[in-house]
Amino acid sequence: MVFVRHLDDGPLNQLLIPEIAKVAHKLGLTVLAEGVETEEQRDFLQEAGCDLLQVFLFSKPVKLDENQHIIS
């Protein structure tokens, strides 16, 4: 989540994230980016090779019994 949180702070994380994703994929791992809050972050991370996104963009974390209401 630290990389995502500081994605807009400068070019370092924007360069690191795609490279981390490439290494992870070469190792046969799935890449999950946590804490995605904006559409711009979502788009960048998808392009960077992240396989899964844990997003606050659509909803903050909710209790399990509230989940059905959010996805319906």
N, CA, C and O atoms as a Tripos MOL2 file, in Angstrom:
@<TRIPOS>MOLECULE
protein
  288   287    72     0     0
PROTEIN
NO_CHARGES

@<TRIPOS>ATOM
      1 N           0.8220   -1.1920    0.0000 N.3       1 MET1
      2 CA          0.0000    0.0000    0.0000 C.3       1 MET1
      3 C           0.8700    1.2610    0.0000 C.2       1 MET1
      4 O           0.4330    2.3170   -0.4570 O.2       1 MET1
      5 N           2.0810    1.1520    0.5050 N.am      2 VAL2
      6 CA          2.9680    2.3080    0.5670 C.3       2 VAL2
      7 C           3.2660    2.8280   -0.8370 C.2       2 VAL2
      8 O           3.2850    4.0400   -1.0560 O.2       2 VAL2
      9 N           3.5000    1.9280   -1.7860 N.am      3 PHE3
     10 CA          3.7900    2.3620   -3.1530 C.3       3 PHE3
     11 C           2.5950    3.0960   -3.7490 C.2       3 PHE3
     12 O           2.7580    4.1250   -4.4060 O.2       3 PHE3
     13 N           1.4100    2.5750   -3.5240 N.am      4 VAL4
     14 CA          0.2020    3.1980   -4.0760 C.3       4 VAL4
     15 C          -0.0410    4.5470   -3.4070 C.2       4 VAL4
     16 O          -0.3700    5.5230   -4.0800 O.2       4 VAL4
     17 N           0.1190    4.6070   -2.0990 N.am      5 ARG5
     18 CA         -0.1180    5.8380   -1.3490 C.3       5 ARG5
     19 C           0.7780    6.9760   -1.8650 C.2       5 ARG5
     20 O           0.3640    8.1350   -1.8820 O.2       5 ARG5
     21 N           1.9900    6.6420   -2.2800 N.am      6 HIS6
     22 CA          2.9410    7.6570   -2.7210 C.3       6 HIS6
     23 C           3.1330    7.6730   -4.2390 C.2       6 HIS6
     24 O           4.1450    8.1590   -4.7440 O.2       6 HIS6
     25 N           2.1570    7.1430   -4.9480 N.am      7 LEU7
     26 CA          2.2530    7.0390   -6.3970 C.3       7 LEU7
     27 C           2.4360    8.3950   -7.0660 C.2       7 LEU7
     28 O           3.1640    8.5040   -8.0520 O.2       7 LEU7
     29 N           1.7930    9.4130   -6.5470 N.am      8 ASP8
     30 CA          1.8390   10.7370   -7.1740 C.3       8 ASP8
     31 C           2.9320   11.6390   -6.6040 C.2       8 ASP8
     32 O           3.0080   12.8160   -6.9580 O.2       8 ASP8
     33 N           3.7780   11.1010   -5.7270 N.am      9 ASP9
     34 CA          4.8240   11.9170   -5.0970 C.3       9 ASP9
     35 C           6.0090   12.1760   -6.0080 C.2       9 ASP9
     36 O           6.8380   13.0340   -5.7040 O.2       9 ASP9
     37 N           6.1080   11.4760   -7.0850 N.am     10 GLY10
     38 CA          7.2370   11.6470   -7.9930 C.3      10 GLY10
     39 C           7.3980   10.4010   -8.8390 C.2      10 GLY10
     40 O           6.6060    9.4660   -8.7250 O.2      10 GLY10
     41 N           8.4140   10.3790   -9.6840 N.am     11 PRO11
     42 CA          8.5420    9.2930  -10.6530 C.3      11 PRO11
     43 C           9.0410    7.9680  -10.0810 C.2      11 PRO11
     44 O           8.9010    6.9390  -10.7420 O.2      11 PRO11
     45 N           9.6170    7.9550   -8.8780 N.am     12 LEU12
     46 CA         10.2140    6.7290   -8.3660 C.3      12 LEU12
     47 C           9.2180    5.5810   -8.2850 C.2      12 LEU12
     48 O           9.4880    4.5040   -8.8180 O.2      12 LEU12
     49 N           8.0880    5.7750   -7.6440 N.am     13 ASN13
     50 CA          7.1080    4.6950   -7.5280 C.3      13 ASN13
     51 C           6.4960    4.3510   -8.8790 C.2      13 ASN13
     52 O           6.1480    3.1980   -9.1310 O.2      13 ASN13
     53 N           6.3660    5.3420   -9.7420 N.am     14 GLN14
     54 CA          5.8220    5.0740  -11.0700 C.3      14 GLN14
     55 C           6.7780    4.2070  -11.8830 C.2      14 GLN14
     56 O           6.3500    3.4780  -12.7780 O.2      14 GLN14
     57 N           8.0590    4.2820  -11.5760 N.am     15 LEU15
     58 CA          9.0330    3.4130  -12.2380 C.3      15 LEU15
     59 C           9.1300    2.0580  -11.5540 C.2      15 LEU15
     60 O           9.2960    1.0370  -12.2220 O.2      15 LEU15
     61 N           9.0280    2.0380  -10.2280 N.am     16 LEU16
     62 CA          9.2070    0.8000   -9.4760 C.3      16 LEU16
     63 C           8.0470   -0.1830   -9.6310 C.2      16 LEU16
     64 O           8.2710   -1.3860   -9.7660 O.2      16 LEU16
     65 N           6.8440    0.3060   -9.6140 N.am     17 ILE17
     66 CA          5.6770   -0.5870   -9.5980 C.3      17 ILE17
     67 C           5.6470   -1.5210  -10.8110 C.2      17 ILE17
     68 O           5.4630   -2.7250  -10.6280 O.2      17 ILE17
     69 N           5.8170   -1.0260  -12.0340 N.am     18 PRO18
     70 CA          5.8130   -1.9670  -13.1700 C.3      18 PRO18
     71 C           6.9560   -2.9840  -13.0990 C.2      18 PRO18
     72 O           6.7890   -4.1380  -13.4940 O.2      18 PRO18
     73 N           8.0920   -2.5580  -12.6050 N.am     19 GLU19
     74 CA          9.2310   -3.4770  -12.4950 C.3      19 GLU19
     75 C           8.9840   -4.5400  -11.4370 C.2      19 GLU19
     76 O           9.3230   -5.7060  -11.6400 O.2      19 GLU19
     77 N           8.4030   -4.1540  -10.3210 N.am     20 ILE20
     78 CA          8.0530   -5.1190   -9.2700 C.3      20 ILE20
     79 C           7.0530   -6.1290   -9.8200 C.2      20 ILE20
     80 O           7.1690   -7.3280   -9.5670 O.2      20 ILE20
     81 N           6.0650   -5.6400  -10.5760 N.am     21 ALA21
     82 CA          5.0660   -6.5320  -11.1660 C.3      21 ALA21
     83 C           5.7190   -7.5210  -12.1330 C.2      21 ALA21
     84 O           5.3580   -8.6980  -12.1470 O.2      21 ALA21
     85 N           6.6740   -7.0570  -12.9410 N.am     22 LYS22
     86 CA          7.3650   -7.9430  -13.8860 C.3      22 LYS22
     87 C           8.1260   -9.0410  -13.1560 C.2      22 LYS22
     88 O           8.0590  -10.2100  -13.5390 O.2      22 LYS22
     89 N           8.8460   -8.6660  -12.1090 N.am     23 VAL23
     90 CA          9.6090   -9.6570  -11.3350 C.3      23 VAL23
     91 C           8.6610  -10.6550  -10.6910 C.2      23 VAL23
     92 O           8.9050  -11.8610  -10.7330 O.2      23 VAL23
     93 N           7.5840  -10.1610  -10.0980 N.am     24 ALA24
     94 CA          6.6150  -11.0550   -9.4610 C.3      24 ALA24
     95 C           6.0380  -12.0410  -10.4690 C.2      24 ALA24
     96 O           5.9130  -13.2280  -10.1690 O.2      24 ALA24
     97 N           5.6890  -11.5670  -11.6520 N.am     25 HIS25
     98 CA          5.1300  -12.4510  -12.6780 C.3      25 HIS25
     99 C           6.1480  -13.5000  -13.1240 C.2      25 HIS25
    100 O           5.7880  -14.6510  -13.3700 O.2      25 HIS25
    101 N           7.4200  -13.1020  -13.2290 N.am     26 LYS26
    102 CA          8.4580  -14.0670  -13.6020 C.3      26 LYS26
    103 C           8.6230  -15.1450  -12.5380 C.2      26 LYS26
    104 O           9.0410  -16.2630  -12.8390 O.2      26 LYS26
    105 N           8.2940  -14.8080  -11.2950 N.am     27 LEU27
    106 CA          8.3480  -15.7720  -10.1950 C.3      27 LEU27
    107 C           7.0470  -16.5610  -10.0530 C.2      27 LEU27
    108 O           6.9180  -17.4040   -9.1660 O.2      27 LEU27
    109 N           6.0860  -16.2810  -10.9330 N.am     28 GLY28
    110 CA          4.8100  -16.9910  -10.8990 C.3      28 GLY28
    111 C           3.8520  -16.4740   -9.8500 C.2      28 GLY28
    112 O           2.9350  -17.1890   -9.4440 O.2      28 GLY28
    113 N           4.0470  -15.2420   -9.4030 N.am     29 LEU29
    114 CA          3.2050  -14.6670   -8.3570 C.3      29 LEU29
    115 C           2.1070  -13.7930   -8.9520 C.2      29 LEU29
    116 O           2.2320  -13.2830  -10.0650 O.2      29 LEU29
    117 N           1.0460  -13.6340   -8.1980 N.am     30 THR30
    118 CA         -0.0270  -12.7160   -8.5370 C.3      30 THR30
    119 C           0.2550  -11.3990   -7.8320 C.2      30 THR30
    120 O           0.6440  -11.3910   -6.6640 O.2      30 THR30
    121 N           0.0620  -10.2910   -8.5300 N.am     31 VAL31
    122 CA          0.3580   -8.9720   -7.9760 C.3      31 VAL31
    123 C          -0.9420   -8.3050   -7.5290 C.2      31 VAL31
    124 O          -1.8630   -8.1160   -8.3230 O.2      31 VAL31
    125 N          -0.9980   -7.9540   -6.2510 N.am     32 LEU32
    126 CA         -2.1440   -7.2680   -5.6620 C.3      32 LEU32
    127 C          -1.7020   -5.8910   -5.2110 C.2      32 LEU32
    128 O          -0.7590   -5.7680   -4.4290 O.2      32 LEU32
    129 N          -2.3700   -4.8500   -5.6940 N.am     33 ALA33
    130 CA         -2.1190   -3.4790   -5.2430 C.3      33 ALA33
    131 C          -3.2210   -3.1090   -4.2610 C.2      33 ALA33
    132 O          -4.4070   -3.2380   -4.5640 O.2      33 ALA33
    133 N          -2.8170   -2.6480   -3.0850 N.am     34 GLU34
    134 CA         -3.7780   -2.3110   -2.0360 C.3      34 GLU34
    135 C          -3.9290   -0.8050   -1.8940 C.2      34 GLU34
    136 O          -2.9950   -0.0470   -2.1540 O.2      34 GLU34
    137 N          -5.1120   -0.3820   -1.4810 N.am     35 GLY35
    138 CA         -5.3430    1.0120   -1.1260 C.3      35 GLY35
    139 C          -5.5900    1.9420   -2.3000 C.2      35 GLY35
    140 O          -5.3150    3.1380   -2.2060 O.2      35 GLY35
    141 N          -6.0970    1.4230   -3.3890 N.am     36 VAL36
    142 CA         -6.3560    2.2450   -4.5760 C.3      36 VAL36
    143 C          -7.5590    3.1450   -4.2910 C.2      36 VAL36
    144 O          -8.6410    2.6640   -3.9560 O.2      36 VAL36
    145 N          -7.3560    4.4560   -4.4280 N.am     37 GLU37
    146 CA         -8.4150    5.4030   -4.0800 C.3      37 GLU37
    147 C          -8.9230    6.2390   -5.2470 C.2      37 GLU37
    148 O          -9.9940    6.8380   -5.1490 O.2      37 GLU37
    149 N          -8.1820    6.2930   -6.3430 N.am     38 THR38
    150 CA         -8.6090    7.1360   -7.4590 C.3      38 THR38
    151 C          -8.6460    6.3340   -8.7580 C.2      38 THR38
    152 O          -8.0030    5.2920   -8.8830 O.2      38 THR38
    153 N          -9.4030    6.8360   -9.7060 N.am     39 GLU39
    154 CA         -9.4660    6.1870  -11.0180 C.3      39 GLU39
    155 C          -8.1080    6.2370  -11.7100 C.2      39 GLU39
    156 O          -7.7440    5.3110  -12.4350 O.2      39 GLU39
    157 N          -7.3610    7.3140  -11.4880 N.am     40 GLU40
    158 CA         -6.0340    7.4450  -12.0930 C.3      40 GLU40
    159 C          -5.0930    6.3710  -11.5540 C.2      40 GLU40
    160 O          -4.3410    5.7620  -12.3160 O.2      40 GLU40
    161 N          -5.1340    6.1400  -10.2500 N.am     41 GLN41
    162 CA         -4.3170    5.0770   -9.6570 C.3      41 GLN41
    163 C          -4.7240    3.7280  -10.2250 C.2      41 GLN41
    164 O          -3.8730    2.9210  -10.6000 O.2      41 GLN41
    165 N          -6.0220    3.4860  -10.2880 N.am     42 ARG42
    166 CA         -6.5290    2.2240  -10.8300 C.3      42 ARG42
    167 C          -6.0070    1.9960  -12.2440 C.2      42 ARG42
    168 O          -5.4980    0.9200  -12.5590 O.2      42 ARG42
    169 N          -6.1360    3.0110  -13.0920 N.am     43 ASP43
    170 CA         -5.7080    2.8770  -14.4850 C.3      43 ASP43
    171 C          -4.2090    2.6270  -14.5780 C.2      43 ASP43
    172 O          -3.7710    1.7630  -15.3370 O.2      43 ASP43
    173 N          -3.4180    3.3760  -13.8140 N.am     44 PHE44
    174 CA         -1.9650    3.2030  -13.8440 C.3      44 PHE44
    175 C          -1.5820    1.8010  -13.3920 C.2      44 PHE44
    176 O          -0.7540    1.1500  -14.0300 O.2      44 PHE44
    177 N          -2.1710    1.3320  -12.3040 N.am     45 LEU45
    178 CA         -1.8100    0.0290  -11.7510 C.3      45 LEU45
    179 C          -2.2100   -1.1120  -12.6800 C.2      45 LEU45
    180 O          -1.4880   -2.1040  -12.7830 O.2      45 LEU45
    181 N          -3.3380   -0.9870  -13.3530 N.am     46 GLN46
    182 CA         -3.7170   -2.0010  -14.3340 C.3      46 GLN46
    183 C          -2.7110   -2.0270  -15.4760 C.2      46 GLN46
    184 O          -2.2880   -3.1020  -15.9030 O.2      46 GLN46
    185 N          -2.3230   -0.8610  -15.9750 N.am     47 GLU47
    186 CA         -1.3340   -0.7710  -17.0490 C.3      47 GLU47
    187 C           0.0380   -1.2710  -16.5880 C.2      47 GLU47
    188 O           0.8070   -1.8070  -17.3850 O.2      47 GLU47
    189 N           0.3380   -1.0910  -15.2960 N.am     48 ALA48
    190 CA          1.6410   -1.4840  -14.7440 C.3      48 ALA48
    191 C           1.7580   -2.9920  -14.5400 C.2      48 ALA48
    192 O           2.8390   -3.4990  -14.2390 O.2      48 ALA48
    193 N           0.6440   -3.7070  -14.7020 N.am     49 GLY49
    194 CA          0.7010   -5.1600  -14.6080 C.3      49 GLY49
    195 C           0.1500   -5.7540  -13.3280 C.2      49 GLY49
    196 O           0.3360   -6.9430  -13.0690 O.2      49 GLY49
    197 N          -0.5240   -4.9470  -12.5230 N.am     50 CYS50
    198 CA         -1.1380   -5.4950  -11.3110 C.3      50 CYS50
    199 C          -2.3250   -6.3720  -11.7050 C.2      50 CYS50
    200 O          -3.1540   -5.9910  -12.5310 O.2      50 CYS50
    201 N          -2.3840   -7.5470  -11.0960 N.am     51 ASP51
    202 CA         -3.4450   -8.4980  -11.4270 C.3      51 ASP51
    203 C          -4.7250   -8.2260  -10.6510 C.2      51 ASP51
    204 O          -5.8270   -8.4140  -11.1660 O.2      51 ASP51
    205 N          -4.5730   -7.7860   -9.4190 N.am     52 LEU52
    206 CA         -5.7140   -7.5440   -8.5380 C.3      52 LEU52
    207 C          -5.5610   -6.1870   -7.8720 C.2      52 LEU52
    208 O          -4.4470   -5.7430   -7.5910 O.2      52 LEU52
    209 N          -6.6860   -5.5340   -7.6220 N.am     53 LEU53
    210 CA         -6.6710   -4.2550   -6.9290 C.3      53 LEU53
    211 C          -7.6200   -4.3180   -5.7400 C.2      53 LEU53
    212 O          -8.7670   -4.7480   -5.8700 O.2      53 LEU53
    213 N          -7.1360   -3.8910   -4.5900 N.am     54 GLN54
    214 CA         -7.9830   -3.7470   -3.4140 C.3      54 GLN54
    215 C          -8.2860   -2.2610   -3.3580 C.2      54 GLN54
    216 O          -7.4000   -1.4510   -3.0810 O.2      54 GLN54
    217 N          -9.5370   -1.9000   -3.6200 N.am     55 VAL55
    218 CA         -9.8470   -0.4940   -3.8520 C.3      55 VAL55
    219 C         -10.7560    0.1060   -2.7920 C.2      55 VAL55
    220 O         -11.7160   -0.5150   -2.3380 O.2      55 VAL55
    221 N         -10.4230    1.3300   -2.4150 N.am     56 PHE56
    222 CA        -11.3240    2.1750   -1.6370 C.3      56 PHE56
    223 C         -12.1200    3.0520   -2.5890 C.2      56 PHE56
    224 O         -13.0210    3.7800   -2.1710 O.2      56 PHE56
    225 N         -11.7840    2.9790   -3.8630 N.am     57 LEU57
    226 CA        -12.4170    3.7970   -4.8880 C.3      57 LEU57
    227 C         -13.9320    3.5790   -4.9060 C.2      57 LEU57
    228 O         -14.6950    4.5330   -5.0560 O.2      57 LEU57
    229 N         -14.3590    2.3480   -4.7560 N.am     58 PHE58
    230 CA        -15.7810    2.0370   -4.8080 C.3      58 PHE58
    231 C         -16.4260    1.9850   -3.4420 C.2      58 PHE58
    232 O         -17.6050    2.3060   -3.2990 O.2      58 PHE58
    233 N         -15.6600    1.5780   -2.4230 N.am     59 SER59
    234 CA        -16.2080    1.4720   -1.0780 C.3      59 SER59
    235 C         -15.0800    1.3290   -0.0740 C.2      59 SER59
    236 O         -14.0770    0.6650   -0.3380 O.2      59 SER59
    237 N         -15.2510    1.9510    1.0680 N.am     60 LYS60
    238 CA        -14.3600    1.7060    2.1960 C.3      60 LYS60
    239 C         -14.6830    0.2980    2.7160 C.2      60 LYS60
    240 O         -15.7480   -0.2340    2.4040 O.2      60 LYS60
    241 N         -13.7950   -0.3090    3.4950 N.am     61 PRO61
    242 CA        -14.0870   -1.6330    4.0480 C.3      61 PRO61
    243 C         -15.4010   -1.6250    4.8470 C.2      61 PRO61
    244 O         -15.6900   -0.6940    5.5980 O.2      61 PRO61
    245 N         -16.1690   -2.6750    4.6580 N.am     62 VAL62
    246 CA        -17.4560   -2.7950    5.3570 C.3      62 VAL62
    247 C         -17.5550   -4.1610    6.0190 C.2      62 VAL62
    248 O         -16.8140   -5.0850    5.6840 O.2      62 VAL62
    249 N         -18.4800   -4.2740    6.9630 N.am     63 LYS63
    250 CA        -18.7290   -5.5500    7.6180 C.3      63 LYS63
    251 C         -19.3290   -6.5250    6.6120 C.2      63 LYS63
    252 O         -19.9850   -6.1210    5.6510 O.2      63 LYS63
    253 N         -19.0980   -7.7990    6.8450 N.am     64 LEU64
    254 CA        -19.5450   -8.8260    5.9130 C.3      64 LEU64
    255 C         -21.0390   -8.7420    5.6440 C.2      64 LEU64
    256 O         -21.4570   -8.8900    4.4960 O.2      64 LEU64
    257 N         -21.8520   -8.5110    6.6580 N.am     65 ASP65
    258 CA        -23.2970   -8.4750    6.4510 C.3      65 ASP65
    259 C         -23.7510   -7.2410    5.6670 C.2      65 ASP65
    260 O         -24.8750   -7.2170    5.1670 O.2      65 ASP65
    261 N         -22.9080   -6.2280    5.5510 N.am     66 GLU66
    262 CA        -23.2320   -5.0460    4.7490 C.3      66 GLU66
    263 C         -22.7890   -5.2110    3.2930 C.2      66 GLU66
    264 O         -23.2130   -4.4500    2.4230 O.2      66 GLU66
    265 N         -21.9620   -6.1760    3.0360 N.am     67 ASN67
    266 CA        -21.3820   -6.3700    1.7110 C.3      67 ASN67
    267 C         -22.4260   -6.6270    0.6450 C.2      67 ASN67
    268 O         -22.2930   -6.1030   -0.4610 O.2      67 ASN67
    269 N         -23.4270   -7.3850    0.9150 N.am     68 GLN68
    270 CA        -24.4600   -7.7170   -0.0700 C.3      68 GLN68
    271 C         -25.1540   -6.4610   -0.5920 C.2      68 GLN68
    272 O         -25.4530   -6.3630   -1.7820 O.2      68 GLN68
    273 N         -25.4050   -5.5180    0.2800 N.am     69 HIS69
    274 CA        -26.0510   -4.2720   -0.1270 C.3      69 HIS69
    275 C         -25.1870   -3.4880   -1.1160 C.2      69 HIS69
    276 O         -25.7110   -2.8850   -2.0530 O.2      69 HIS69
    277 N         -23.8840   -3.4930   -0.9150 N.am     70 ILE70
    278 CA        -22.9810   -2.7220   -1.7580 C.3      70 ILE70
    279 C         -22.8770   -3.2980   -3.1640 C.2      70 ILE70
    280 O         -22.8370   -2.5480   -4.1390 O.2      70 ILE70
    281 N         -22.8330   -4.6260   -3.2790 N.am     71 ILE71
    282 CA        -22.6230   -5.2250   -4.6000 C.3      71 ILE71
    283 C         -23.9050   -5.4730   -5.3750 C.2      71 ILE71
    284 O         -23.8450   -5.8840   -6.5340 O.2      71 ILE71
    285 N         -25.0560   -5.2380   -4.7740 N.am     72 SER72
    286 CA        -26.3020   -5.4680   -5.5150 C.3      72 SER72
    287 C         -26.8230   -4.2070   -6.1430 C.2      72 SER72
    288 O         -27.8620   -4.2300   -6.8020 O.2      72 SER72
@<TRIPOS>BOND
     1     1     2 1
     2     2     3 1
     3     3     4 2
     4     3     5 am
     5     5     6 1
     6     6     7 1
     7     7     8 2
     8     7     9 am
     9     9    10 1
    10    10    11 1
    11    11    12 2
    12    11    13 am
    13    13    14 1
    14    14    15 1
    15    15    16 2
    16    15    17 am
    17    17    18 1
    18    18    19 1
    19    19    20 2
    20    19    21 am
    21    21    22 1
    22    22    23 1
    23    23    24 2
    24    23    25 am
    25    25    26 1
    26    26    27 1
    27    27    28 2
    28    27    29 am
    29    29    30 1
    30    30    31 1
    31    31    32 2
    32    31    33 am
    33    33    34 1
    34    34    35 1
    35    35    36 2
    36    35    37 am
    37    37    38 1
    38    38    39 1
    39    39    40 2
    40    39    41 am
    41    41    42 1
    42    42    43 1
    43    43    44 2
    44    43    45 am
    45    45    46 1
    46    46    47 1
    47    47    48 2
    48    47    49 am
    49    49    50 1
    50    50    51 1
    51    51    52 2
    52    51    53 am
    53    53    54 1
    54    54    55 1
    55    55    56 2
    56    55    57 am
    57    57    58 1
    58    58    59 1
    59    59    60 2
    60    59    61 am
    61    61    62 1
    62    62    63 1
    63    63    64 2
    64    63    65 am
    65    65    66 1
    66    66    67 1
    67    67    68 2
    68    67    69 am
    69    69    70 1
    70    70    71 1
    71    71    72 2
    72    71    73 am
    73    73    74 1
    74    74    75 1
    75    75    76 2
    76    75    77 am
    77    77    78 1
    78    78    79 1
    79    79    80 2
    80    79    81 am
    81    81    82 1
    82    82    83 1
    83    83    84 2
    84    83    85 am
    85    85    86 1
    86    86    87 1
    87    87    88 2
    88    87    89 am
    89    89    90 1
    90    90    91 1
    91    91    92 2
    92    91    93 am
    93    93    94 1
    94    94    95 1
    95    95    96 2
    96    95    97 am
    97    97    98 1
    98    98    99 1
    99    99   100 2
   100    99   101 am
   101   101   102 1
   102   102   103 1
   103   103   104 2
   104   103   105 am
   105   105   106 1
   106   106   107 1
   107   107   108 2
   108   107   109 am
   109   109   110 1
   110   110   111 1
   111   111   112 2
   112   111   113 am
   113   113   114 1
   114   114   115 1
   115   115   116 2
   116   115   117 am
   117   117   118 1
   118   118   119 1
   119   119   120 2
   120   119   121 am
   121   121   122 1
   122   122   123 1
   123   123   124 2
   124   123   125 am
   125   125   126 1
   126   126   127 1
   127   127   128 2
   128   127   129 am
   129   129   130 1
   130   130   131 1
   131   131   132 2
   132   131   133 am
   133   133   134 1
   134   134   135 1
   135   135   136 2
   136   135   137 am
   137   137   138 1
   138   138   139 1
   139   139   140 2
   140   139   141 am
   141   141   142 1
   142   142   143 1
   143   143   144 2
   144   143   145 am
   145   145   146 1
   146   146   147 1
   147   147   148 2
   148   147   149 am
   149   149   150 1
   150   150   151 1
   151   151   152 2
   152   151   153 am
   153   153   154 1
   154   154   155 1
   155   155   156 2
   156   155   157 am
   157   157   158 1
   158   158   159 1
   159   159   160 2
   160   159   161 am
   161   161   162 1
   162   162   163 1
   163   163   164 2
   164   163   165 am
   165   165   166 1
   166   166   167 1
   167   167   168 2
   168   167   169 am
   169   169   170 1
   170   170   171 1
   171   171   172 2
   172   171   173 am
   173   173   174 1
   174   174   175 1
   175   175   176 2
   176   175   177 am
   177   177   178 1
   178   178   179 1
   179   179   180 2
   180   179   181 am
   181   181   182 1
   182   182   183 1
   183   183   184 2
   184   183   185 am
   185   185   186 1
   186   186   187 1
   187   187   188 2
   188   187   189 am
   189   189   190 1
   190   190   191 1
   191   191   192 2
   192   191   193 am
   193   193   194 1
   194   194   195 1
   195   195   196 2
   196   195   197 am
   197   197   198 1
   198   198   199 1
   199   199   200 2
   200   199   201 am
   201   201   202 1
   202   202   203 1
   203   203   204 2
   204   203   205 am
   205   205   206 1
   206   206   207 1
   207   207   208 2
   208   207   209 am
   209   209   210 1
   210   210   211 1
   211   211   212 2
   212   211   213 am
   213   213   214 1
   214   214   215 1
   215   215   216 2
   216   215   217 am
   217   217   218 1
   218   218   219 1
   219   219   220 2
   220   219   221 am
   221   221   222 1
   222   222   223 1
   223   223   224 2
   224   223   225 am
   225   225   226 1
   226   226   227 1
   227   227   228 2
   228   227   229 am
   229   229   230 1
   230   230   231 1
   231   231   232 2
   232   231   233 am
   233   233   234 1
   234   234   235 1
   235   235   236 2
   236   235   237 am
   237   237   238 1
   238   238   239 1
   239   239   240 2
   240   239   241 am
   241   241   242 1
   242   242   243 1
   243   243   244 2
   244   243   245 am
   245   245   246 1
   246   246   247 1
   247   247   248 2
   248   247   249 am
   249   249   250 1
   250   250   251 1
   251   251   252 2
   252   251   253 am
   253   253   254 1
   254   254   255 1
   255   255   256 2
   256   255   257 am
   257   257   258 1
   258   258   259 1
   259   259   260 2
   260   259   261 am
   261   261   262 1
   262   262   263 1
   263   263   264 2
   264   263   265 am
   265   265   266 1
   266   266   267 1
   267   267   268 2
   268   267   269 am
   269   269   270 1
   270   270   271 1
   271   271   272 2
   272   271   273 am
   273   273   274 1
   274   274   275 1
   275   275   276 2
   276   275   277 am
   277   277   278 1
   278   278   279 1
   279   279   280 2
   280   279   281 am
   281   281   282 1
   282   282   283 1
   283   283   284 2
   284   283   285 am
   285   285   286 1
   286   286   287 1
   287   287   288 2
@<TRIPOS>SUBSTRUCTURE
     1 MET1         2 RESIDUE 1 A MET
     2 VAL2         6 RESIDUE 1 A VAL
     3 PHE3        10 RESIDUE 1 A PHE
     4 VAL4        14 RESIDUE 1 A VAL
     5 ARG5        18 RESIDUE 1 A ARG
     6 HIS6        22 RESIDUE 1 A HIS
     7 LEU7        26 RESIDUE 1 A LEU
     8 ASP8        30 RESIDUE 1 A ASP
     9 ASP9        34 RESIDUE 1 A ASP
    10 GLY10       38 RESIDUE 1 A GLY
    11 PRO11       42 RESIDUE 1 A PRO
    12 LEU12       46 RESIDUE 1 A LEU
    13 ASN13       50 RESIDUE 1 A ASN
    14 GLN14       54 RESIDUE 1 A GLN
    15 LEU15       58 RESIDUE 1 A LEU
    16 LEU16       62 RESIDUE 1 A LEU
    17 ILE17       66 RESIDUE 1 A ILE
    18 PRO18       70 RESIDUE 1 A PRO
    19 GLU19       74 RESIDUE 1 A GLU
    20 ILE20       78 RESIDUE 1 A ILE
    21 ALA21       82 RESIDUE 1 A ALA
    22 LYS22       86 RESIDUE 1 A LYS
    23 VAL23       90 RESIDUE 1 A VAL
    24 ALA24       94 RESIDUE 1 A ALA
    25 HIS25       98 RESIDUE 1 A HIS
    26 LYS26      102 RESIDUE 1 A LYS
    27 LEU27      106 RESIDUE 1 A LEU
    28 GLY28      110 RESIDUE 1 A GLY
    29 LEU29      114 RESIDUE 1 A LEU
    30 THR30      118 RESIDUE 1 A THR
    31 VAL31      122 RESIDUE 1 A VAL
    32 LEU32      126 RESIDUE 1 A LEU
    33 ALA33      130 RESIDUE 1 A ALA
    34 GLU34      134 RESIDUE 1 A GLU
    35 GLY35      138 RESIDUE 1 A GLY
    36 VAL36      142 RESIDUE 1 A VAL
    37 GLU37      146 RESIDUE 1 A GLU
    38 THR38      150 RESIDUE 1 A THR
    39 GLU39      154 RESIDUE 1 A GLU
    40 GLU40      158 RESIDUE 1 A GLU
    41 GLN41      162 RESIDUE 1 A GLN
    42 ARG42      166 RESIDUE 1 A ARG
    43 ASP43      170 RESIDUE 1 A ASP
    44 PHE44      174 RESIDUE 1 A PHE
    45 LEU45      178 RESIDUE 1 A LEU
    46 GLN46      182 RESIDUE 1 A GLN
    47 GLU47      186 RESIDUE 1 A GLU
    48 ALA48      190 RESIDUE 1 A ALA
    49 GLY49      194 RESIDUE 1 A GLY
    50 CYS50      198 RESIDUE 1 A CYS
    51 ASP51      202 RESIDUE 1 A ASP
    52 LEU52      206 RESIDUE 1 A LEU
    53 LEU53      210 RESIDUE 1 A LEU
    54 GLN54      214 RESIDUE 1 A GLN
    55 VAL55      218 RESIDUE 1 A VAL
    56 PHE56      222 RESIDUE 1 A PHE
    57 LEU57      226 RESIDUE 1 A LEU
    58 PHE58      230 RESIDUE 1 A PHE
    59 SER59      234 RESIDUE 1 A SER
    60 LYS60      238 RESIDUE 1 A LYS
    61 PRO61      242 RESIDUE 1 A PRO
    62 VAL62      246 RESIDUE 1 A VAL
    63 LYS63      250 RESIDUE 1 A LYS
    64 LEU64      254 RESIDUE 1 A LEU
    65 ASP65      258 RESIDUE 1 A ASP
    66 GLU66      262 RESIDUE 1 A GLU
    67 ASN67      266 RESIDUE 1 A ASN
    68 GLN68      270 RESIDUE 1 A GLN
    69 HIS69      274 RESIDUE 1 A HIS
    70 ILE70      278 RESIDUE 1 A ILE
    71 ILE71      282 RESIDUE 1 A ILE
    72 SER72      286 RESIDUE 1 A SER
